Structure formats: structure tokens, C-alpha cells
Amino acid sequence: MSSLTAAQLRESLARAATAEQAAAQALDLILQATGTTSGTIHRLSADGAVLRLLAARQIPPPVLAQIQEVPLGKGMAGVAAQSRRPVTTCNLQQDDAGGVIRPGARATGAGGAVAVPILRDEAVLGVLGVATSAERDFTPEEVEGLLALGRELAAAWTDEESNPACDPPG
């Protein structure tokens, strides 16, 4: 993983006008830094029941339609949020990660994938997911790096919520 710093991510997030724009900019930086080809950022709904899509890159339209809202405990993102732990697969096309990977996920054409919870302390605020077109085992260091970037997203969302002019989506 290249050296996307927390400061660079914070700077990008601060320049955005909306939560969706911030998520899209952050996702672009994260994909570039991790050498991944596709990804999503979901934010937990106010009632904590579902993850709502904020940003996506290189996700086919039929899959996008299915992931606008992801229930907790369903799919890689839902399980990462519910368990507060990363969910990884080296080959999304063949692995089912113990039943976690939903059949529709194969339509992404992705190989290696990881979904990490976006955490503020122990509270889940959302999920960051990245994937590659080829098989890939994400190293523990790469997963830790993604978790750290997720904490930066959480910090930005916390700052946004403390500003009454900024309303979080949902």
C-alpha cells in the first residue's frame, strides 16, 4: 500500500461540499493508495439497521442497485459492520468466506476483496470496501492500514456532525 497519509485524507475530506462528495474523493484516494480497482463506502443509517451507500467506484450497475442499502449481517459489508471486524477473501469469484459472500457479489468480477468497519472508538459508523480484479491476499498490514483510513473517515464524519450546517445522509 502506498503512503496515503491521514493528513492527505483529512485535507481531501475537508474540501468536499457534501458527505457524498467527501466519500467519493476519499474512495478515489484509497483505491489509488491500495492498488485496488473498485470499492465502496457505506454509512450506517441513523437507526443502525442498514448501511447506506455513499460512494462506489467500478461497481457494475446491477450490483449498485443491490447495494444501495445493505442490512447488518448480510454480505461482506454487513458482516464487517455487525462483527466490527474486517472480512477478507482472496478470490471473490470462488470463495464464499464461510457463507458471507452473497451470490450477487460475483457480478462485480472482483478477485481479492476486503471490507473493514469504519470505527469511532468501538462504534461502527460505516464500512469501507476495496477489491482487485485479480486474486489477492490482503496482508495484515494492509488491513490495518485500511482500518486506520476508516478511522480518519469516522473522525471527519464526527466533525461534520458537530457542525449544524452539515447534515449527515440518511
C-alpha positions in Angstrom: 0.0 0.0 0.0 1.4 3.4 -0.9 1.7 6.1 1.6 -1.6 7.9 1.8 -1.3 9.8 5.0 -4.0 10.6 7.4 -3.3 14.3 6.8 -3.8 13.9 3.0 -7.1 12.1 3.6 -8.3 14.7 6.1 -7.4 17.5 3.7 -9.4 15.9 0.9 -12.4 15.3 3.2 -12.3 18.9 4.4 -12.5 20.3 0.8 -15.7 18.4 0.0 -19.1 20.2 0.0 -21.2 17.2 0.8 -20.8 13.8 2.6 -21.2 12.0 -0.7 -18.5 14.2 -2.4 -16.2 13.6 0.5 -16.7 9.9 0.4 -16.1 9.8 -3.4 -12.9 11.8 -3.1 -11.7 9.6 -0.2 -12.5 6.4 -2.1 -10.6 7.6 -5.1 -7.5 8.3 -2.9 -7.9 5.0 -1.1 -8.2 2.9 -4.3 -5.1 4.6 -5.7 -3.1 4.1 -2.4 -4.1 0.5 -2.1 -3.6 -0.5 -5.7 -7.2 -1.7 -5.8 -9.6 -1.3 -8.7 -13.1 -1.0 -7.1 -14.6 0.0 -3.9 -17.5 1.3 -1.8 -18.1 3.4 1.2 -21.3 2.8 3.2 -22.6 4.8 6.1 -24.7 3.3 8.9 -28.2 4.6 9.0 -29.4 6.7 11.9 -31.4 3.8 13.3 -28.4 1.4 12.9 -30.4 -1.1 10.8 -28.7 -0.7 7.4 -25.7 0.6 5.7 -26.4 3.2 3.0 -24.1 3.6 0.0 -22.3 6.9 -0.1 -19.7 6.2 -2.8 -18.8 3.5 -5.3 -16.2 3.0 -8.0 -16.1 0.4 -10.7 -19.2 -1.4 -9.5 -21.5 -2.8 -12.2 -25.0 -1.1 -12.3 -26.9 -4.3 -11.4 -24.7 -4.7 -8.3 -25.0 -1.0 -7.5 -28.8 -1.4 -7.4 -28.4 -4.2 -4.9 -26.0 -2.4 -2.5 -27.8 0.9 -2.1 -28.8 -0.4 1.3 -27.1 -3.4 3.0 -28.7 -4.9 6.1 -26.3 -5.6 9.0 -25.0 -9.1 8.9 -25.6 -9.6 5.2 -22.7 -9.7 2.7 -19.1 -8.7 3.4 -20.0 -5.1 4.3 -22.9 -6.1 6.6 -20.8 -8.7 8.4 -17.9 -6.3 8.8 -20.3 -3.8 10.4 -22.0 -6.3 12.6 -18.8 -8.0 13.8 -16.7 -4.8 13.9 -14.0 -6.8 12.2 -12.6 -6.9 8.7 -13.9 -9.5 6.2 -11.5 -10.6 3.5 -11.4 -13.0 0.6 -8.5 -13.7 -1.8 -10.9 -14.7 -4.6 -14.5 -13.3 -4.6 -15.3 -15.4 -7.6 -14.6 -18.8 -5.9 -14.5 -18.2 -2.1 -17.7 -17.8 -0.1 -15.8 -16.7 3.1 -17.9 -19.1 5.2 -21.2 -18.1 3.6 -20.5 -14.4 4.0 -20.2 -13.6 0.3 -23.6 -13.1 -1.4 -24.1 -14.6 -4.9 -24.6 -11.1 -6.4 -21.2 -10.1 -5.3 -19.7 -12.3 -8.0 -21.2 -10.0 -10.6 -18.6 -7.4 -9.7 -15.9 -9.5 -11.4 -13.6 -8.8 -8.4 -10.9 -11.1 -7.2 -9.4 -10.2 -3.8 -11.6 -8.1 -1.6 -11.7 -6.7 1.9 -14.4 -4.9 3.9 -13.4 -3.0 7.0 -15.7 -1.3 9.6 -15.4 2.4 9.9 -15.0 2.8 13.6 -15.0 5.7 16.1 -13.8 4.1 19.3 -16.0 0.9 19.3 -18.9 2.4 17.5 -19.5 1.4 13.8 -20.2 4.4 11.6 -19.9 2.6 8.2 -17.9 0.2 6.1 -15.1 0.7 3.6 -14.7 -2.0 0.9 -12.0 -2.4 -1.7 -11.3 -5.1 -4.3 -9.0 -6.0 -7.1 -9.7 -7.6 -10.4 -7.2 -10.4 -9.7 -6.8 -12.8 -6.8 -5.1 -11.1 -3.9 -4.4 -11.9 -0.3 -4.5 -8.6 1.7 -1.7 -8.6 4.3 -2.5 -7.9 8.0 -0.6 -4.6 7.5 -2.8 -3.6 4.5 -5.9 -4.4 6.5 -4.6 -2.4 9.5 -3.9 0.5 7.0 -7.5 0.3 5.8 -8.8 0.3 9.3 -6.7 3.4 10.0 -8.1 5.2 7.0 -11.6 4.2 8.2 -10.9 5.9 11.5 -10.0 9.0 9.6 -13.3 8.8 7.8 -15.1 8.4 11.1 -13.3 11.4 12.5 -14.4 13.5 9.5 -18.0 12.3 10.0 -17.8 13.2 13.7 -16.5 16.7 12.8 -19.3 17.1 10.2 -22.0 16.1 12.7 -20.7 18.7 15.2 -21.3 21.4 12.5 -25.0 22.1 12.4 -24.7 23.3 8.8 -23.7 19.8 7.7 -26.4 17.2 7.8 -25.3 13.5 7.5 -27.1 11.5 4.9 -29.9 9.2 5.8 
